[in-house]
Amino acid sequence: MPEQPLLTKNGEPPAGPSGATGSETDRAAAPRPTGSPAARRIGRALGPWAVPLLALAVWQVTARTGVLAPSVLPGPQAVLRAGTDLAATGDLQQYILTSLRRIAQGFALGAATGLVLGFVVGMSKLAELLLDRSLQMVRTIPHLALVPLMIAWFGIGEEPKILLVALGTFFPIYLNTVTGIRGVDPKLLELGRSYGLGRWSLVRDIAVPGAMPTILAGIRYSLGVAWITLVVAETISADDGIGYLAQDARQMLRTDQMVLAIVLYALAGLLADLLTRLVERRVLRWHPHYRRPTS
């Protein structure tokens, strides 16, 4: 038989040469965070900005030293000047508000449809049999390839842009919702049924909380797809918005305004991601992976 470890009367491992027990030695040997809590908080706040600030510094240096010509990549000051000039006329604010409105409307339509169908297919075998195969066939069609067809159907108004954003948003949310629902422990659902919970109660009290991390991941991904879709839609068939700004700047050979449009898209995507992370932290407070560090 294997030799059993010796224990003291209190169930602790025997003391070592220095008089410390095994558990005390393990605790002493465990790594401890270095630095003060305030320094660690500052590090967590500034850490995500290290790479963007470094890229901005490299951009500024290459522009000042002439490594990149202004016709190829204007410096940050030139891009900022182009933004302030457009803001002074009110055009920049109009472009931003127009693109945000299109994103909000298209995302709301696609997200609502994806959530509803995702829950229906995830909870019902009959719905999966009737709907999932057809939806997967549509998913394989690149939605950006439908731009000419959308223009032929709806013209160059707002409808094709909003529908394209909704189509790009729908499938990531639908797939993640179905995956999240199917990933819920079946024993929890059986337990809920044994307590007399109806289908709506099962969805509200068990399926939704269990699937929420996966659903929110799909929402984060779909927001990125929504902005990519809007870029293409606005550069092809628009007379307003950030994409129109980029297209008009290309025709006028204004590289500073083209870079400004790219920066605006990047900032909009960053803002959308930050808002989604905020929702994750509030909705998933119970989840250990989404808790804020205490120090």
Summary of the structure (lengths in Angstrom):
residues: 295
radius of gyration: 27.0
end to end distance: 46.2
largest distance: 86.8
contacts: 853
relative contact order: 0.10
helix: 76%
strand: 0%
